[in-house]
Amino acid sequence: MKRMLGYALALGTLVGAGALLYRFGLSDEAKEGVKAAARSVKDACDDISARVSDLYGTEVKEDMTERQREVRLQWERLGF
């Protein structure tokens, strides 16, 4: 429990320091750059999420070589 509290405190401190740095330490131009980077990351994550969602439930079938078929038959004959 102490470890979790320590992590939460460290994360809170990091977030607070980042917020203060963003608010008071960056110029308006730098803030726009940070916002543009955040939008770019969000768009990329949304695109990846959409592509994964489209593929959900899709079964990929590969063509087996003749040797692979032989090995599979041998395993099936052995009961596997």
Legacy VTK file of the C-alpha trace (Angstrom):
# vtk DataFile Version 3.0
C-alpha trace
ASCII
DATASET POLYDATA
POINTS 80 float
0.000 0.000 0.000
2.873 2.348 0.774
4.328 1.689 -2.656
1.048 2.651 -4.355
0.847 5.819 -2.277
4.403 6.677 -3.255
3.641 6.159 -6.941
0.481 8.254 -6.689
2.387 11.049 -4.936
5.178 10.968 -7.536
2.664 11.007 -10.394
0.757 13.890 -8.823
3.952 15.860 -8.361
4.995 15.212 -11.954
1.610 16.244 -13.331
1.552 19.369 -11.158
5.046 20.370 -12.240
4.129 19.798 -15.875
0.985 21.910 -15.529
2.921 24.745 -13.903
5.628 24.570 -16.551
3.003 24.636 -19.296
1.089 27.502 -17.718
3.966 29.774 -16.727
7.096 28.484 -18.439
6.111 28.263 -22.089
5.553 30.987 -24.623
2.327 31.090 -26.607
4.156 29.689 -29.622
5.515 26.776 -27.581
2.053 26.090 -26.151
0.661 25.865 -29.693
3.429 23.411 -30.558
2.555 21.239 -27.557
-1.129 21.340 -28.494
-0.323 20.397 -32.111
1.822 17.480 -30.936
-0.936 16.284 -28.598
-3.488 16.481 -31.435
-1.145 14.518 -33.686
-0.725 11.769 -31.086
-4.485 11.660 -30.467
-5.224 11.402 -34.193
-2.687 8.598 -34.584
-4.168 6.700 -31.633
-7.685 7.140 -33.015
-6.542 5.886 -36.433
-4.851 2.824 -34.939
-7.879 2.115 -32.760
-10.196 2.328 -35.772
-7.998 -0.020 -37.809
-7.824 -2.552 -34.983
-11.598 -2.349 -34.476
-12.138 -3.006 -38.188
-9.982 -6.132 -37.975
-11.565 -7.466 -34.780
-12.978 -10.911 -35.410
-11.203 -11.324 -38.735
-9.636 -14.729 -39.097
-6.363 -14.880 -40.963
-5.756 -18.060 -42.917
-2.370 -18.843 -44.378
-1.683 -21.237 -47.201
0.230 -24.250 -46.001
3.048 -25.806 -47.925
2.926 -29.487 -48.787
5.421 -30.251 -46.018
3.283 -28.420 -43.461
0.258 -30.470 -44.531
2.221 -33.686 -44.109
3.388 -32.723 -40.639
-0.140 -31.709 -39.609
-1.502 -35.067 -40.831
1.167 -36.907 -38.881
0.243 -35.056 -35.707
-3.446 -35.749 -36.301
-2.716 -39.458 -36.742
-0.927 -39.397 -33.406
-4.014 -37.870 -31.791
-2.973 -34.240 -31.466
LINES 1 81
80 0 1 2 3 4 5 6 7 8 9 10 11 12 13 14 15 16 17 18 19 20 21 22 23 24 25 26 27 28 29 30 31 32 33 34 35 36 37 38 39 40 41 42 43 44 45 46 47 48 49 50 51 52 53 54 55 56 57 58 59 60 61 62 63 64 65 66 67 68 69 70 71 72 73 74 75 76 77 78 79
